[in-house]
Amino acid sequence: MSIISGDSLLEQLTWRYATKKFDPAKKISAADWAVIEKALVLTPSSYGLQPWKFIVVTDSALKAKLRPASWNQSQVVDCSHLVVLTAKVDITEADVDRFVARMAEVQGVSVESLAGYKGYMVGDLVKGPRHAIIQDWAARQTYIALGNLMTSAALLGVDACPFEGIEPAKYDDILGLKGTGYTTISACPLGYRAEGDKYAAVPKVRFEAKDVVEHR
C-alpha cells in the first residue's frame, strides 16, 4: 500500500530544481527542518557504517565566509540552511568498533555476537584492497545522502541546490575540519525559491526513459 501516491511523488520531483535564487526572508520552520534532518540521518550507507558528518550552517556570518569558497554563488548566503556534506578521510578498526557498539546498543544484542560482521567490515575496508581508495569510497557514500536530502526536502516543498562548485580545502579551513578526520565533499543550500528565479519555470531536460533505462 502506497504511503504517497505516485502522482504526488512525481509532481514534487518535477517541481524541484537546482534553485539559483533563494528568498533570504523565508526560513525553513523548526518543525520541517527537524524532519529533513532526521531524513538525512536515516540515509542508508554501505554496511550501514555512515562514514560522514553533516554540518548545518545557519549563521549568517559563517555563510558569508563560505561564499568566496563557493565560487561566489549567492545561494550560500541567501538560503535558510546550508548543509555541508563531509566524509571520513580514513576508515580504521576503531571506526568499525564504534559502529558495532552502536549497533549492539540499538538492536539489543552483545558486541560479541557481531564479531563476524565486524570481521567482514575490517577485512574489506581496513585491511582489504578497498582501503587504498577508502576516502573515495566514503565520498561516494555522501552522494546517497545528498540525493536523499534533496528528495526529502522536495516532498516537504523545500527547495535545494546541490553544490560541487566549491573549494573543499577552503571549506575545511573555514569550518575547522583539519585534524578532525573529515573533509568536505559537497554542499547543499536549502530554503525557498525567490519569485524572480527564472529557472523555476524552465522545463527539465531529461533523456527519455527508453534511452537511460534498460529492462532485461
Phi and psi in degrees as a GROMACS rama.xvg file:
@    title "Ramachandran Plot"
@    xaxis  label "Phi"
@    yaxis  label "Psi"
@TYPE xy
-73.3061  137.099  SER-2
-80.9467  -33.8585  ILE-3
-130.501  143.787  ILE-4
-69.7665  151.603  SER-5
-59.7953  -38.668  GLY-6
-62.9474  -41.6498  ASP-7
-65.5018  -41.3195  SER-8
-61.7953  -48.9858  LEU-9
-66.9468  -32.1515  LEU-10
-62.8539  -43.3218  GLU-11
-71.7925  -34.5561  GLN-12
-71.2235  -29.0362  LEU-13
-75.5093  -35.1776  THR-14
-65.2769  -38.7696  TRP-15
-72.1704  152.603  ARG-16
-158.09  167.324  TYR-17
-73.5242  95.345  ALA-18
-63.8548  123.741  THR-19
-90.9  -29.5147  LYS-20
-132.829  121.558  LYS-21
-98.9692  151.596  PHE-22
-85.9544  109.109  ASP-23
-65.8028  -16.2344  PRO-24
-83.0047  -14.2335  ALA-25
-101.085  122.672  LYS-26
-114.114  147.541  LYS-27
-71.0279  132.219  ILE-28
-65.2934  155.725  SER-29
-59.4119  -38.5802  ALA-30
-65.2663  -45.8723  ALA-31
-67.03  -39.0634  ASP-32
-65.2746  -36.7882  TRP-33
-59.7417  -38.407  ALA-34
-68.2058  -46.1915  VAL-35
-60.9849  -42.9284  ILE-36
-65.555  -40.5474  GLU-37
-64.7167  -40.4615  LYS-38
-60.7892  -39.031  ALA-39
-62.5811  -44.4532  LEU-40
-64.1597  -31.4269  VAL-41
-79.0696  -0.816814  LEU-42
-55.5988  134.001  THR-43
-74.3159  156.55  PRO-44
-149.008  161.923  SER-45
-60.159  130.414  SER-46
65.5223  -4.80527  TYR-47
77.2453  13.7156  GLY-48
-74.0853  -22.7781  LEU-49
53.6398  64.1186  GLN-50
-83.0367  54.2511  PRO-51
-147.477  168.722  TRP-52
-144.007  138.194  LYS-53
-108.381  121.705  PHE-54
-103.453  118.681  ILE-55
-100.066  117.231  VAL-56
-108.776  120.388  VAL-57
-121.679  -12.7998  THR-58
-69.094  123.835  ASP-59
-61.0746  -40.9461  SER-60
-65.4391  -39.046  ALA-61
-70.3179  -39.4553  LEU-62
-61.4276  -38.7475  LYS-63
-63.4126  -36.6602  ALA-64
-67.2575  -31.9004  LYS-65
-80.6238  -19.2348  LEU-66
-58.2786  -47.0716  ARG-67
-61.7031  -27.084  PRO-68
-86.8603  6.67524  ALA-69
-121.147  36.3334  SER-70
54.4554  29.6303  TRP-71
59.6773  26.6684  ASN-72
-74.8895  131.035  GLN-73
-69.6693  -21.1607  SER-74
-57.8032  -30.3806  GLN-75
-60.615  -40.2278  VAL-76
-93.265  -25.2821  VAL-77
-88.9532  -16.4354  ASP-78
-70.8801  166.068  CYS-79
-77.8141  -51.0375  SER-80
-130.968  134.768  HIS-81
-111.204  119.168  LEU-82
-100.692  122.388  VAL-83
-102.336  121.091  VAL-84
-95.4706  119.75  LEU-85
-118.008  155.928  THR-86
-126.424  155.224  ALA-87
-63.6643  139.051  LYS-88
-83.902  -15.6714  VAL-89
-153.435  156.434  ASP-90
-120.595  121.246  ILE-91
-114.723  171.314  THR-92
-62.9434  -30.5288  GLU-93
-64.3709  -36.0125  ALA-94
-64.4826  -41.5346  ASP-95
-65.5169  -41.9318  VAL-96
-59.4603  -41.1509  ASP-97
-62.0943  -42.7304  ARG-98
-68.6137  -41.9603  PHE-99
-62.2548  -40.0298  VAL-100
-62.7982  -40.2952  ALA-101
-67.8078  -39.4177  ARG-102
-61.5864  -44.0977  MET-103
-62.4794  -40.9846  ALA-104
-63.3443  -47.6233  GLU-105
-71.3066  -40.622  VAL-106
-89.5938  -4.84289  GLN-107
68.4624  37.1509  GLY-108
-123.305  172.484  VAL-109
-84.1743  152.174  SER-110
-60.451  -37.0646  VAL-111
-62.2419  -33.228  GLU-112
-69.0388  -14.8447  SER-113
-101.902  12.1786  LEU-114
-59.5177  -38.9795  ALA-115
-64.2413  -42.9404  GLY-116
-66.8517  -41.0618  TYR-117
-59.2335  -45.4812  LYS-118
-61.5029  -36.1096  GLY-119
-66.2579  -44.1209  TYR-120
-65.5691  -45.5837  MET-121
-62.0617  -42.6568  VAL-122
-62.2052  -32.383  GLY-123
-87.0525  -54.6109  ASP-124
-89.79  -27.3791  LEU-125
-101.651  -43.8555  VAL-126
-108.943  -10.385  LYS-127
-88.7485  176.484  GLY-128
-59.2534  -27.255  PRO-129
-65.023  -21.471  ARG-130
-60.9545  -25.2073  HIS-131
-65.5273  -22.3065  ALA-132
-123.088  31.7334  ILE-133
-65.7349  -33.2406  ILE-134
-67.989  -38.4049  GLN-135
-64.342  -40.1394  ASP-136
-59.5286  -47.3981  TRP-137
-64.5419  -40.5248  ALA-138
-60.393  -41.921  ALA-139
-62.5142  -31.9588  ARG-140
-62.5016  -35.3353  GLN-141
-66.8421  -22.8764  THR-142
-73.6472  -24.7765  TYR-143
-63.4569  -43.7514  ILE-144
-64.7647  -39.7979  ALA-145
-62.553  -45.0333  LEU-146
-63.1916  -42.7715  GLY-147
-63.0292  -40.0854  ASN-148
-60.7032  -47.9239  LEU-149
-67.0571  -40.5584  MET-150
-67.086  -43.7207  THR-151
-61.5785  -42.7344  SER-152
-62.7619  -43.9365  ALA-153
-60.3912  -38.1331  ALA-154
-66.9783  -19.8536  LEU-155
-98.585  3.97104  LEU-156
74.7733  26.6261  GLY-157
-106.262  133.802  VAL-158
-83.7363  155.333  ASP-159
-151.61  163.107  ALA-160
-146.888  109.835  CYS-161
-69.245  136.9  PRO-162
-121.586  120.214  PHE-163
-111.901  -6.06424  GLU-164
-78.3583  61.6339  GLY-165
-137.353  167.747  ILE-166
-107.143  96.8691  GLU-167
-55.0028  -40.1086  PRO-168
-63.1099  -38.1936  ALA-169
-70.5777  -37.6277  LYS-170
-58.1196  -45.3833  TYR-171
-57.9908  -41.3789  ASP-172
-65.1517  -49.1321  ASP-173
-65.7343  -36.9283  ILE-174
-90.2206  0.334414  LEU-175
68.2284  37.5947  GLY-176
-87.6318  -13.5688  LEU-177
-58.9371  127.503  LYS-178
84.9443  -0.31889  GLY-179
-90.2807  -13.4718  THR-180
91.1553  3.76379  GLY-181
-124.426  151.668  TYR-182
-138.597  148.566  THR-183
-68.8731  135.735  THR-184
-111.709  -50.6712  ILE-185
-156.133  179.217  SER-186
-143.195  161.066  ALA-187
-148.476  104.206  CYS-188
-71.8243  142.975  PRO-189
-134.297  148.477  LEU-190
168.125  -135.862  GLY-191
-133.174  134.267  TYR-192
-59.6376  144.054  ARG-193
-78.909  149.478  ALA-194
-60.93  -28.1652  GLU-195
-87.9565  7.35124  GLY-196
-79.7224  102.331  ASP-197
-63.8832  -23.0715  LYS-198
-71.5397  -14.9846  TYR-199
-63.22  -29.7214  ALA-200
-99.4237  -0.654782  ALA-201
-77.601  126.925  VAL-202
-59.2369  143.091  PRO-203
-67.383  139.441  LYS-204
-104.895  108.15  VAL-205
-133.189  144.593  ARG-206
-65.1617  155.409  PHE-207
-65.7456  151.999  GLU-208
-54.329  -37.9888  ALA-209
-64.2644  -20.386  LYS-210
-88.4264  -18.341  ASP-211
-125.333  -8.30395  VAL-212
-119.043  123.873  VAL-213
-117.372  127.016  GLU-214
-100.562  132.917  HIS-215
